[in-house]
Amino acid sequence: MPDIILPINHLQSSHCETGVVATLLQSKGIDMSEPMAFGLASALTFAYLPFVKISGMPLIAYRMPPKTIIKKVCKKLDIELETRKFSNAQDGMQALDDELAKGNLVGLQSSVYWLPYFPEDMRFHFNAHNLIVYGKNSQGEYLISDPVFEYPVTCAAEDLKNARFAKGALAAKGLMYVIRSTPSHIELNEVIKPAIKKTAKMMNGLILPYFGLKGIRHMAKQIRQLDKKTPKYARLYLAHIVRMQEEIGTGGAGFRFMYASFLEQAADICQIPALNKCAEHTTLVGDLWREFAMDAVKYCKKRGDISLGDIAKKLEQVAEEEAKLSKMLLSAIA
Amino acid sequence: MKKDEVPQDNSKSYQGQNKLLYAVDDSGHYHGVKSSGWEVENFATQLAVNDLNEQTSQALSDAHSGLISSLGYHMLARRFDVATLAAASGFFQWQINRHLRPAIFLTLSDKKISRYCDTLKISRDALFSLPTQ
């Protein structure tokens, strides 16, 4: 079989899903940046979910659940996206080959663990990673534009199959998606404001204490109570928060910097200068999250005289500034 | 975060790769900026990875001395714990806990063993054997 190499402009991104959306839309001639995809999907949030465990630790998320971004962006911009899941892995791989043969870029949901091109220390059982397949070479390897990597990569068919059909929480079941049609004209102006409004409201939290500002304050409370646990657990817990915030492809500070970049673009597109002020404040919020991470790690290293109370206080300061941001956003678009 | 504050700490866990962060330039505009790592993040990653490695080598030594079945080692070596292995294999957690007992693991049917082999992507022979310590 000859090589199939479809044209693609590999776009290194902070986060997999936003990166895939931006790359796929750009391939259709739509001007879409990663932060814009993130903002349009109202993906910024905070959630502390104690009943969902990741290696025994609570799930801490800084964005909406997987698949939200691609679905929302396509819905809002009137882009027809076809998604398919498979009960049989063979069928799933065949369908991928068929789409490539037709000349379509294919988005896939996959596990991180079974992709050998990931650095060893980053491989863990997370099933909602996203990537784009743009071809297949004569050795049967797939050509992949994985947006969190600097350069395109290749992956053996067997490994990609394992990654697509890994079972467990958030199992992809071979999910693949292809853009079928795009509108001739896209008006971002109209969709940006409602998207910002939704984010600003969501930051104030839902009814449960685990979301938005309430979630951040709840996490601060949990940190204060760490002195009742073993020192080892306290260190692993704090390290876990830092990893969720920084390591898991967030663009820094749990997506706050990416959102600030979106607000800056939004200010320009919608001609609302107040959104630039909001962007600046989001940067401040992001810087505070980074300071919080530094303090948490300082505690883990037992360096200096930083206490659990100090770390919790920093986090409460974050919550306060996010509350201010929510108000600023609402008045900017009012 | 300013562009020149983007950390370039050559994190071990990145294996020489760079990742993209967003930061502001001198005129206050946002750009994607490559980072070779952040010492703070790297410390958190290594702490977690070291903990997993410790658990895995403990399981290896426990399996060698017959305290747990070889499944206990292979589960951790593949970065699973009982909860995630249950979700991925379809066994209940209490079943896996039973299978971690050497005497019970040896009596499992071929069907159950192949479910583990399939989930862990490992041959039957490898599942029943252990690397040297």
Interface residues (C-beta under 8 A of the other chain):
Chain A: Q12 S13 S14 E34 P35 K53 S55 G56 Y113 W114 P119 E120 D121 M122 R123 F124 H125 V148 F149 E150 N162 A166 K167 G168 A169 R235 L236 L238 A239 H240 V242 R243 E246 E247 G249 G251 G252 A253 F257 M258 A260 S261 E264 A279 E280 T283 G286 D287 R290 A293 M294 A296 V297 C300 K301
Chain B: M1 K12 S13 Y14 Q15 Q17 N18 K19 L20 L21 Y22 A23 V24 G28 H29 Y30 G32 K34 W38 V40 E41 F43 A44 T45 Q46 L47 A48 V49 D51 L52 R78 R79 F80 D81 A83 T84 A87 A88 S89 G90 T119 K121
